[in-house]
Amino acid sequence: MSKEFNAIRLVVTGDKKETNLNPLWLNIHNETGCGTIAGRKIRFTDDDHDALRRYAKSKTGMDPLYESLSGTRLDLAGKTDNEKLAQGSVFGHLVVMATLGNATLPIDDQEVVVQSGTVLCAPASKIGMDRLTQRQIIVVENGSLIQECHRLKVPSDWANAVIVYRGHSENARDVAQIIRSQPSERLGLFYDFDPQGLDMALQHRRGQILIPAFLPPATPSKRNAFRAQRTAMKRLQNLCANSPWVKTVSVMDEQELAVTQEHMLVHGVPLIAQPV
């Protein structure tokens, strides 16, 4: 029902007299009888708006004119008997972090110790952002890496860094803000060593990117994955023209390198930090 609620909410809050006819609106029309189909549009009267509001409220307990499905399941539990209508994943609003060496996490007014092999998840509002900017952080692309991040062969001056997963849901916005707020000299970015990964890291235009110092012979490289990223490689070449990254990009292109973070960790690939 969440898709139907959101579609109805857009119409009634915007006082829209018509919208595009698509499978979702066709289903709502068939279910409620609201609206008049006219070609590729469905048109609404004021009575249709009232009927749509009543329909949405009967299904969710919420009035789409004044309420939304934003928030967590706990937030919605106070509004409706179907908390599963909440948008986003259960943990998608939490920033996922770990530590290397002696680093601690600034949570509220405390410095929290996180043991190797464990992670801490917290809403951005709980993180002491000012204190976080005073330490080094490394943002990693893939969440599967973070629990084993202590195995990474980072440069010695990054040995006590905070590790932050870049996010995949609501938390991606919070991590993007962390990246923007972090002093460039204390920001590390660790992505897959392939055209897409390097392109994503360079797009931040700040910080230092952790890349292989060299690749041990047993380290797998996915050539098929590289070849599927030709568009990203062309974009990367344009982005890095006349920059210190030209050589790195050229080697990646010539050797068709596509090495995942997981393979760099498992095969003990030593990393270096190269400024953006």
C-alpha beads as a LAMMPS data file, in Angstrom:
LAMMPS data file: protein, C-alpha beads

276 atoms
275 bonds

1 atom types
1 bond types

-500.0 500.0 xlo xhi
-500.0 500.0 ylo yhi
-500.0 500.0 zlo zhi

Masses

1 110.0

Atoms # bond

1 1 1 0.000 0.000 0.000
2 1 1 2.966 2.354 0.415
3 1 1 3.231 3.060 -3.326
4 1 1 -0.484 3.771 -3.564
5 1 1 -0.364 6.039 -0.492
6 1 1 2.552 8.037 -1.891
7 1 1 0.897 8.394 -5.316
8 1 1 -2.318 9.633 -3.727
9 1 1 -0.368 11.961 -1.432
10 1 1 1.328 13.640 -4.397
11 1 1 -2.042 14.281 -6.039
12 1 1 -3.939 15.584 -3.024
13 1 1 -1.138 17.673 -1.494
14 1 1 -0.405 19.245 -4.871
15 1 1 -4.121 19.677 -5.617
16 1 1 -3.430 18.070 -8.974
17 1 1 -6.304 17.824 -11.423
18 1 1 -4.567 15.173 -13.516
19 1 1 -1.570 12.857 -13.565
20 1 1 -0.054 10.336 -15.947
21 1 1 -1.943 7.074 -16.273
22 1 1 0.342 4.176 -15.350
23 1 1 -0.242 0.664 -13.971
24 1 1 -0.245 1.985 -10.392
25 1 1 -2.912 4.606 -11.069
26 1 1 -4.913 2.169 -13.169
27 1 1 -5.026 -0.172 -10.166
28 1 1 -6.074 2.671 -7.848
29 1 1 -8.787 3.707 -10.327
30 1 1 -10.081 0.155 -10.639
31 1 1 -10.077 -0.255 -6.854
32 1 1 -11.710 3.070 -5.971
33 1 1 -13.496 4.307 -9.088
34 1 1 -11.766 7.660 -8.544
35 1 1 -10.674 9.717 -11.515
36 1 1 -11.623 9.800 -15.174
37 1 1 -9.305 8.202 -17.702
38 1 1 -8.581 10.416 -20.704
39 1 1 -6.026 8.902 -23.056
40 1 1 -2.735 8.672 -21.182
41 1 1 -3.966 10.844 -18.307
42 1 1 -6.281 10.349 -15.373
43 1 1 -8.194 13.437 -14.260
44 1 1 -9.575 14.260 -10.820
45 1 1 -12.336 16.374 -9.355
46 1 1 -12.455 17.734 -5.822
47 1 1 -14.757 14.859 -4.943
48 1 1 -12.149 12.433 -6.304
49 1 1 -9.552 14.023 -4.004
50 1 1 -11.810 13.554 -0.991
51 1 1 -12.537 9.948 -1.957
52 1 1 -8.837 9.200 -2.469
53 1 1 -8.055 10.605 0.969
54 1 1 -10.727 8.421 2.557
55 1 1 -9.442 5.367 0.684
56 1 1 -5.829 5.938 1.773
57 1 1 -6.898 6.578 5.358
58 1 1 -8.995 3.396 5.433
59 1 1 -5.981 1.368 4.320
60 1 1 -3.286 3.012 6.471
61 1 1 -4.968 5.010 9.197
62 1 1 -3.207 8.137 7.923
63 1 1 -4.472 11.137 5.984
64 1 1 -2.258 11.636 2.896
65 1 1 -3.004 15.357 2.885
66 1 1 -1.231 15.875 6.211
67 1 1 0.885 12.790 6.869
68 1 1 3.629 10.849 5.097
69 1 1 5.322 7.460 5.319
70 1 1 8.709 8.968 6.081
71 1 1 10.467 7.777 9.215
72 1 1 11.280 4.454 10.809
73 1 1 8.932 1.622 11.718
74 1 1 8.861 2.941 15.267
75 1 1 7.833 6.369 13.969
76 1 1 4.968 4.870 11.987
77 1 1 3.912 2.596 14.824
78 1 1 2.611 5.724 16.539
79 1 1 0.506 6.632 13.501
80 1 1 -0.755 3.371 12.020
81 1 1 -1.241 -0.268 12.928
82 1 1 0.905 -1.255 9.918
83 1 1 4.407 -0.071 10.792
84 1 1 5.778 -2.048 7.829
85 1 1 4.598 0.756 5.541
86 1 1 7.707 2.657 6.628
87 1 1 9.961 3.552 3.736
88 1 1 13.605 2.559 3.750
89 1 1 15.328 -0.437 5.262
90 1 1 15.256 -1.190 8.971
91 1 1 18.913 -0.222 9.443
92 1 1 19.191 2.116 6.447
93 1 1 19.199 5.261 8.599
94 1 1 22.201 4.145 10.665
95 1 1 25.811 5.079 9.900
96 1 1 27.963 1.931 10.040
97 1 1 31.443 2.361 11.507
98 1 1 34.452 0.402 12.711
99 1 1 37.953 1.310 13.855
100 1 1 41.565 0.533 13.161
101 1 1 44.304 0.442 15.765
102 1 1 43.604 2.692 18.752
103 1 1 40.857 4.761 17.160
104 1 1 37.613 5.340 19.070
105 1 1 34.192 6.493 17.920
106 1 1 32.730 9.791 19.189
107 1 1 29.188 8.836 20.233
108 1 1 27.285 11.484 22.222
109 1 1 29.734 12.651 24.907
110 1 1 31.705 9.396 25.007
111 1 1 34.629 7.851 23.167
112 1 1 33.494 4.322 22.306
113 1 1 35.960 1.464 21.864
114 1 1 35.068 -0.957 19.073
115 1 1 36.824 -4.317 19.127
116 1 1 38.356 -5.797 15.976
117 1 1 35.807 -7.749 13.989
118 1 1 32.857 -5.735 15.293
119 1 1 30.988 -2.693 13.990
120 1 1 28.921 0.067 15.536
121 1 1 25.749 1.455 13.964
122 1 1 24.363 4.811 15.061
123 1 1 22.107 7.554 13.712
124 1 1 24.055 10.579 12.514
125 1 1 22.525 12.647 15.324
126 1 1 24.419 10.515 17.866
127 1 1 27.834 11.017 16.241
128 1 1 30.036 13.822 17.543
129 1 1 30.737 15.289 14.116
130 1 1 33.060 17.999 15.403
131 1 1 35.214 15.389 17.127
132 1 1 35.075 13.128 14.095
133 1 1 36.693 15.831 11.970
134 1 1 39.694 15.761 14.338
135 1 1 40.593 12.179 13.416
136 1 1 41.253 10.312 10.202
137 1 1 38.404 8.467 8.576
138 1 1 38.374 6.037 5.672
139 1 1 35.127 5.680 3.750
140 1 1 34.774 2.218 2.205
141 1 1 32.589 1.382 -0.778
142 1 1 31.377 -2.082 0.166
143 1 1 29.660 -2.982 3.430
144 1 1 30.933 -6.561 3.281
145 1 1 34.407 -5.230 4.026
146 1 1 33.803 -3.327 7.216
147 1 1 33.673 -6.196 9.707
148 1 1 37.121 -7.383 8.575
149 1 1 38.615 -3.941 7.970
150 1 1 41.330 -4.552 10.587
151 1 1 42.931 -6.886 8.025
152 1 1 43.507 -4.070 5.539
153 1 1 47.134 -3.204 4.781
154 1 1 46.725 0.560 5.131
155 1 1 49.655 3.005 5.187
156 1 1 51.148 3.449 8.660
157 1 1 49.832 6.999 9.024
158 1 1 46.260 5.654 8.585
159 1 1 46.682 2.831 11.115
160 1 1 44.363 4.490 13.679
161 1 1 41.577 5.560 11.360
162 1 1 37.821 5.353 11.776
163 1 1 36.226 3.245 9.036
164 1 1 32.852 4.404 7.687
165 1 1 30.667 2.467 5.252
166 1 1 29.490 4.816 2.487
167 1 1 25.877 3.692 2.903
168 1 1 23.179 2.420 0.598
169 1 1 19.959 4.019 1.807
170 1 1 19.113 7.042 3.946
171 1 1 22.533 6.723 5.554
172 1 1 24.236 7.484 2.231
173 1 1 23.152 11.117 2.619
174 1 1 24.615 11.275 6.132
175 1 1 27.925 9.808 4.979
176 1 1 28.024 12.239 2.044
177 1 1 27.741 15.054 4.592
178 1 1 30.537 13.507 6.659
179 1 1 32.717 13.439 3.535
180 1 1 31.971 17.104 2.815
181 1 1 32.709 18.132 6.410
182 1 1 35.891 16.128 6.881
183 1 1 39.175 18.013 6.372
184 1 1 40.669 16.775 3.122
185 1 1 43.939 15.742 4.723
186 1 1 42.068 13.485 7.153
187 1 1 39.706 11.927 4.603
188 1 1 40.525 8.588 2.982
189 1 1 38.440 6.900 0.280
190 1 1 38.737 3.179 -0.399
191 1 1 36.773 1.889 -3.380
192 1 1 37.113 -1.005 -5.819
193 1 1 40.180 -0.555 -7.988
194 1 1 38.329 -0.468 -11.292
195 1 1 37.056 2.334 -13.557
196 1 1 33.758 2.791 -11.737
197 1 1 35.300 2.665 -8.275
198 1 1 38.075 5.122 -9.068
199 1 1 35.645 7.402 -10.869
200 1 1 33.302 7.463 -7.832
201 1 1 36.197 8.232 -5.488
202 1 1 37.584 11.022 -7.669
203 1 1 34.146 12.604 -8.038
204 1 1 34.379 13.723 -4.400
205 1 1 37.278 15.975 -5.503
206 1 1 38.837 15.871 -2.060
207 1 1 40.672 13.596 0.326
208 1 1 43.097 10.786 -0.448
209 1 1 42.252 7.602 -2.306
210 1 1 43.669 4.309 -1.097
211 1 1 44.879 2.228 -4.033
212 1 1 47.205 -0.793 -4.385
213 1 1 50.900 -0.073 -3.998
214 1 1 51.284 -3.199 -6.126
215 1 1 49.255 -6.314 -6.819
216 1 1 50.666 -9.670 -5.645
217 1 1 50.566 -12.224 -8.502
218 1 1 47.713 -14.225 -6.933
219 1 1 45.378 -11.207 -6.739
220 1 1 42.379 -11.788 -9.042
221 1 1 41.420 -9.115 -11.558
222 1 1 38.022 -9.353 -13.269
223 1 1 38.734 -8.499 -16.894
224 1 1 35.134 -9.051 -17.936
225 1 1 34.040 -6.564 -15.288
226 1 1 36.630 -4.104 -16.554
227 1 1 35.448 -4.455 -20.150
228 1 1 31.876 -3.823 -19.045
229 1 1 33.031 -0.477 -17.623
230 1 1 34.329 1.104 -20.821
231 1 1 32.028 4.087 -20.449
232 1 1 33.328 4.689 -16.924
233 1 1 36.906 4.376 -18.203
234 1 1 36.344 7.050 -20.855
235 1 1 34.802 9.313 -18.222
236 1 1 37.751 8.594 -15.921
237 1 1 40.276 9.419 -18.637
238 1 1 38.584 12.764 -19.276
239 1 1 38.397 13.503 -15.563
240 1 1 42.079 12.739 -15.001
241 1 1 43.510 14.444 -18.086
242 1 1 46.573 16.529 -17.151
243 1 1 46.430 15.344 -13.519
244 1 1 48.757 13.153 -11.429
245 1 1 46.208 10.339 -11.853
246 1 1 46.981 9.905 -15.567
247 1 1 49.599 7.208 -14.947
248 1 1 47.368 5.192 -12.585
249 1 1 44.468 5.326 -15.033
250 1 1 46.743 4.339 -17.921
251 1 1 48.035 1.280 -16.043
252 1 1 44.486 0.282 -15.134
253 1 1 43.462 0.598 -18.773
254 1 1 46.463 -1.211 -20.236
255 1 1 46.234 -4.137 -17.818
256 1 1 42.402 -4.170 -17.738
257 1 1 42.387 -4.082 -13.963
258 1 1 39.197 -4.574 -11.969
259 1 1 40.145 -5.602 -8.436
260 1 1 37.508 -5.627 -5.717
261 1 1 38.042 -4.383 -2.188
262 1 1 37.368 -7.878 -0.903
263 1 1 40.175 -9.345 -3.005
264 1 1 42.549 -6.585 -1.916
265 1 1 41.787 -7.450 1.722
266 1 1 41.947 -11.247 1.390
267 1 1 45.164 -11.206 -0.640
268 1 1 46.896 -8.704 1.630
269 1 1 47.399 -6.047 -1.013
270 1 1 49.433 -3.174 0.483
271 1 1 47.725 0.179 0.019
272 1 1 49.049 3.672 -0.546
273 1 1 47.162 6.952 -0.149
274 1 1 47.210 9.207 -3.198
275 1 1 45.725 12.753 -2.996
276 1 1 42.764 13.511 -5.216

Bonds

1 1 1 2
2 1 2 3
3 1 3 4
4 1 4 5
5 1 5 6
6 1 6 7
7 1 7 8
8 1 8 9
9 1 9 10
10 1 10 11
11 1 11 12
12 1 12 13
13 1 13 14
14 1 14 15
15 1 15 16
16 1 16 17
17 1 17 18
18 1 18 19
19 1 19 20
20 1 20 21
21 1 21 22
22 1 22 23
23 1 23 24
24 1 24 25
25 1 25 26
26 1 26 27
27 1 27 28
28 1 28 29
29 1 29 30
30 1 30 31
31 1 31 32
32 1 32 33
33 1 33 34
34 1 34 35
35 1 35 36
36 1 36 37
37 1 37 38
38 1 38 39
39 1 39 40
40 1 40 41
41 1 41 42
42 1 42 43
43 1 43 44
44 1 44 45
45 1 45 46
46 1 46 47
47 1 47 48
48 1 48 49
49 1 49 50
50 1 50 51
51 1 51 52
52 1 52 53
53 1 53 54
54 1 54 55
55 1 55 56
56 1 56 57
57 1 57 58
58 1 58 59
59 1 59 60
60 1 60 61
61 1 61 62
62 1 62 63
63 1 63 64
64 1 64 65
65 1 65 66
66 1 66 67
67 1 67 68
68 1 68 69
69 1 69 70
70 1 70 71
71 1 71 72
72 1 72 73
73 1 73 74
74 1 74 75
75 1 75 76
76 1 76 77
77 1 77 78
78 1 78 79
79 1 79 80
80 1 80 81
81 1 81 82
82 1 82 83
83 1 83 84
84 1 84 85
85 1 85 86
86 1 86 87
87 1 87 88
88 1 88 89
89 1 89 90
90 1 90 91
91 1 91 92
92 1 92 93
93 1 93 94
94 1 94 95
95 1 95 96
96 1 96 97
97 1 97 98
98 1 98 99
99 1 99 100
100 1 100 101
101 1 101 102
102 1 102 103
103 1 103 104
104 1 104 105
105 1 105 106
106 1 106 107
107 1 107 108
108 1 108 109
109 1 109 110
110 1 110 111
111 1 111 112
112 1 112 113
113 1 113 114
114 1 114 115
115 1 115 116
116 1 116 117
117 1 117 118
118 1 118 119
119 1 119 120
120 1 120 121
121 1 121 122
122 1 122 123
123 1 123 124
124 1 124 125
125 1 125 126
126 1 126 127
127 1 127 128
128 1 128 129
129 1 129 130
130 1 130 131
131 1 131 132
132 1 132 133
133 1 133 134
134 1 134 135
135 1 135 136
136 1 136 137
137 1 137 138
138 1 138 139
139 1 139 140
140 1 140 141
141 1 141 142
142 1 142 143
143 1 143 144
144 1 144 145
145 1 145 146
146 1 146 147
147 1 147 148
148 1 148 149
149 1 149 150
150 1 150 151
151 1 151 152
152 1 152 153
153 1 153 154
154 1 154 155
155 1 155 156
156 1 156 157
157 1 157 158
158 1 158 159
159 1 159 160
160 1 160 161
161 1 161 162
162 1 162 163
163 1 163 164
164 1 164 165
165 1 165 166
166 1 166 167
167 1 167 168
168 1 168 169
169 1 169 170
170 1 170 171
171 1 171 172
172 1 172 173
173 1 173 174
174 1 174 175
175 1 175 176
176 1 176 177
177 1 177 178
178 1 178 179
179 1 179 180
180 1 180 181
181 1 181 182
182 1 182 183
183 1 183 184
184 1 184 185
185 1 185 186
186 1 186 187
187 1 187 188
188 1 188 189
189 1 189 190
190 1 190 191
191 1 191 192
192 1 192 193
193 1 193 194
194 1 194 195
195 1 195 196
196 1 196 197
197 1 197 198
198 1 198 199
199 1 199 200
200 1 200 201
201 1 201 202
202 1 202 203
203 1 203 204
204 1 204 205
205 1 205 206
206 1 206 207
207 1 207 208
208 1 208 209
209 1 209 210
210 1 210 211
211 1 211 212
212 1 212 213
213 1 213 214
214 1 214 215
215 1 215 216
216 1 216 217
217 1 217 218
218 1 218 219
219 1 219 220
220 1 220 221
221 1 221 222
222 1 222 223
223 1 223 224
224 1 224 225
225 1 225 226
226 1 226 227
227 1 227 228
228 1 228 229
229 1 229 230
230 1 230 231
231 1 231 232
232 1 232 233
233 1 233 234
234 1 234 235
235 1 235 236
236 1 236 237
237 1 237 238
238 1 238 239
239 1 239 240
240 1 240 241
241 1 241 242
242 1 242 243
243 1 243 244
244 1 244 245
245 1 245 246
246 1 246 247
247 1 247 248
248 1 248 249
249 1 249 250
250 1 250 251
251 1 251 252
252 1 252 253
253 1 253 254
254 1 254 255
255 1 255 256
256 1 256 257
257 1 257 258
258 1 258 259
259 1 259 260
260 1 260 261
261 1 261 262
262 1 262 263
263 1 263 264
264 1 264 265
265 1 265 266
266 1 266 267
267 1 267 268
268 1 268 269
269 1 269 270
270 1 270 271
271 1 271 272
272 1 272 273
273 1 273 274
274 1 274 275
275 1 275 276
